[in-house]
Amino acid sequence: IGFGWTVINDSTISVVELALEKGVNYIDTARGYGRGASETAIGKLLKEKGLRDRVFIVTKGTSEKQLDESLKALQTDIVDIYMIHAVGSPDIAKNDKVLAVFEQAKKAGKIRYCGISSHQNIADVMNAAVGTGAFDIIMPAFNVVNADVLLPGVRLAAKGDIGVVGMKSANDDWTRKNYKKELFEELAKVAKG
């Protein structure tokens, strides 16, 4: 479960709690969501309910300092996936300093897997990330509007044994502008069998 920029705090944490009670075990957050408020509320809930061991935590940031802040806010010693957040340039995906942070964090036992999220220049960022061989997972904005452009990158990631988790799958641009209606209709036919 992920809420993007919607801030999870003491008054909205009940939604996350209900999701966990119903069997959701994947929580996606980021250091930037509510300036850390979302991570703090999630960490408090997981600690109070003793749920950390059954929840897969994904968080995102831009530095080792933010990773340490995330660990403290989430009240855990390790996050399952740490992603560099909102990458818009392939150069960042290939940056040696970024890759070194991930390598050091894995060695220190702070993260299990490393990833990259992207909202802009997504195909180029995906290709660059796959090319490094350093990332375990890629989180692109992936939906009916851009599926035809991103599918080659998804296939490339699969060949490299890199996971892909799509975000923004219900892109409201499609709803407002009716982009790629034919593609959506074809996907609907496939889903119906």
C-alpha positions as CSV (number, residue, x, y, z in Angstrom):
1,I,0.0,0.0,0.0
2,G,1.3,3.4,-0.9
3,F,-0.3,6.8,-0.7
4,G,2.3,8.9,-2.6
5,W,2.3,12.5,-1.4
6,T,-0.8,12.0,0.7
7,V,0.6,12.4,4.2
8,I,0.0,9.5,6.6
9,N,-0.2,10.9,10.2
10,D,-1.9,10.2,13.5
11,S,-5.3,11.1,12.0
12,T,-5.0,9.0,8.9
13,I,-2.9,6.0,10.1
14,S,-6.1,4.0,10.7
15,V,-6.3,3.4,6.9
16,V,-2.9,1.7,7.0
17,E,-3.8,-0.2,10.1
18,L,-7.0,-1.5,8.4
19,A,-5.1,-2.5,5.3
20,L,-2.6,-4.5,7.5
21,E,-5.4,-6.2,9.3
22,K,-6.9,-7.2,5.9
23,G,-3.6,-8.8,4.9
24,V,-1.7,-6.1,3.1
25,N,2.0,-6.6,3.8
26,Y,3.7,-4.1,1.5
27,I,4.1,-0.5,2.6
28,D,5.6,2.1,0.3
29,T,6.6,5.5,1.7
30,A,9.3,8.1,1.3
31,R,11.3,10.5,3.4
32,G,9.8,13.4,1.5
33,Y,6.1,12.5,2.2
34,G,5.0,15.0,4.8
35,R,8.7,15.8,5.6
36,G,9.0,12.5,7.3
37,A,5.6,12.5,9.0
38,S,4.4,9.5,7.0
39,E,7.4,7.4,7.9
40,T,7.0,8.4,11.6
41,A,3.3,7.4,11.7
42,I,4.0,4.1,10.0
43,G,7.0,3.3,12.2
44,K,4.9,4.1,15.3
45,L,2.1,1.8,14.2
46,L,4.4,-1.1,13.3
47,K,6.2,-0.8,16.6
48,E,3.0,-0.5,18.7
49,K,1.3,-3.5,16.9
50,G,4.5,-5.6,16.7
51,L,4.1,-5.9,12.9
52,R,7.5,-5.1,11.5
53,D,8.4,-8.7,10.9
54,R,5.4,-9.3,8.7
55,V,5.6,-6.1,6.7
56,F,7.8,-5.4,3.6
57,I,8.9,-1.8,3.9
58,V,9.9,0.3,0.8
59,T,11.1,3.9,1.4
60,K,12.7,6.4,-0.8
61,G,15.1,9.3,-0.4
62,T,18.1,10.9,-2.0
63,S,21.1,10.3,0.4
64,E,22.6,8.2,3.1
65,K,21.6,10.8,5.6
66,Q,17.9,10.4,4.5
67,L,18.2,6.7,4.8
68,D,19.4,7.0,8.4
69,E,16.5,9.4,9.1
70,S,14.1,6.9,7.5
71,L,15.4,4.1,9.7
72,K,14.9,6.1,12.8
73,A,11.4,7.3,11.8
74,L,10.3,3.8,10.8
75,Q,11.7,2.5,14.1
76,T,13.6,-0.3,12.3
77,D,17.2,-1.3,11.7
78,I,16.6,-2.3,8.1
79,V,14.3,-1.4,5.2
80,D,13.5,-4.0,2.7
81,I,13.9,-1.7,-0.3
82,Y,15.5,1.7,-0.4
83,M,15.1,3.7,-3.6
84,I,16.6,6.8,-4.9
85,H,13.5,8.9,-5.3
86,A,12.0,10.5,-8.4
87,V,15.0,10.2,-10.8
88,G,14.5,12.1,-14.0
89,S,18.0,11.8,-15.5
90,P,19.8,8.6,-16.6
91,D,23.0,10.1,-15.3
92,I,21.8,9.9,-11.7
93,A,21.1,6.1,-12.2
94,K,24.7,5.7,-13.3
95,N,26.2,8.0,-10.7
96,D,29.1,6.3,-8.9
97,K,28.4,8.1,-5.6
98,V,24.7,7.0,-5.7
99,L,25.7,3.4,-6.4
100,A,28.3,3.5,-3.6
101,V,25.7,4.6,-1.0
102,F,23.6,1.6,-1.9
103,E,26.6,-0.8,-1.7
104,Q,27.6,0.6,1.7
105,A,24.0,0.5,3.0
106,K,23.7,-3.2,2.0
107,K,27.1,-4.1,3.6
108,A,26.0,-2.3,6.8
109,G,22.7,-4.2,6.9
110,K,20.6,-1.1,6.5
111,I,18.8,-2.3,3.3
112,R,18.0,-5.6,1.7
113,Y,17.5,-4.3,-1.8
114,C,18.1,-1.1,-3.7
115,G,16.0,0.5,-6.3
116,I,15.1,3.6,-8.3
117,S,11.8,5.4,-8.9
118,S,11.1,7.6,-11.9
119,H,8.4,10.0,-13.1
120,Q,10.2,11.7,-15.9
121,N,12.4,10.4,-18.8
122,I,11.3,7.0,-17.5
123,A,12.4,4.8,-20.4
124,D,15.9,6.4,-20.4
125,V,16.2,6.1,-16.6
126,M,15.0,2.4,-16.7
127,N,17.5,1.6,-19.4
128,A,20.4,3.3,-17.5
129,A,19.4,1.6,-14.3
130,V,19.3,-1.8,-15.9
131,G,22.6,-1.1,-17.6
132,T,24.4,-0.6,-14.2
133,G,23.5,-4.0,-12.9
134,A,23.4,-2.4,-9.5
135,F,19.6,-2.1,-8.9
136,D,17.3,-4.8,-7.7
137,I,14.1,-3.0,-8.5
138,I,12.8,-0.2,-10.6
139,M,9.6,1.7,-9.9
140,P,8.4,3.6,-12.9
141,A,5.2,5.6,-13.4
142,F,3.6,2.9,-15.6
143,N,0.1,3.0,-16.9
144,V,-2.1,2.7,-20.0
145,V,-0.8,6.0,-21.2
146,N,2.9,5.1,-21.4
147,A,2.8,1.3,-21.5
148,D,3.8,0.9,-25.1
149,V,6.9,3.2,-24.5
150,L,8.0,1.4,-21.3
151,L,7.4,-2.2,-22.2
152,P,10.8,-2.6,-23.8
153,G,12.4,-1.4,-20.6
154,V,10.3,-3.8,-18.5
155,R,11.4,-6.7,-20.8
156,L,15.0,-5.6,-20.4
157,A,14.7,-5.4,-16.6
158,A,13.2,-9.0,-16.6
159,K,16.2,-10.3,-18.6
160,G,18.4,-8.7,-16.0
161,D,16.5,-10.2,-13.1
162,I,15.4,-6.8,-11.9
163,G,12.0,-6.4,-10.4
164,V,9.6,-3.8,-11.7
165,V,6.8,-2.3,-9.5
166,G,4.6,0.1,-11.4
167,M,3.2,3.2,-9.8
168,K,0.5,5.6,-10.9
169,S,-1.3,2.8,-12.8
170,A,-4.6,4.8,-12.7
171,N,-3.2,7.8,-14.4
172,D,-5.9,10.5,-14.5
173,D,-4.5,12.0,-17.7
174,W,-6.0,9.0,-19.5
175,T,-9.3,9.6,-17.9
176,R,-9.3,13.3,-18.7
177,K,-8.0,13.1,-22.2
178,N,-8.9,9.6,-23.2
179,Y,-5.4,8.8,-24.4
180,K,-4.7,5.5,-26.1
181,K,-8.3,4.4,-26.0
182,E,-7.4,1.5,-28.3
183,L,-4.7,0.2,-25.9
184,F,-7.1,0.3,-23.0
185,E,-9.8,-1.5,-24.9
186,E,-7.3,-4.2,-25.9
187,L,-6.2,-4.6,-22.3
188,A,-9.8,-4.9,-21.2
189,K,-10.4,-7.7,-23.8
190,V,-7.3,-9.6,-22.5
191,A,-8.5,-9.2,-18.9
192,K,-12.0,-10.6,-19.8
193,G,-10.4,-13.6,-21.5
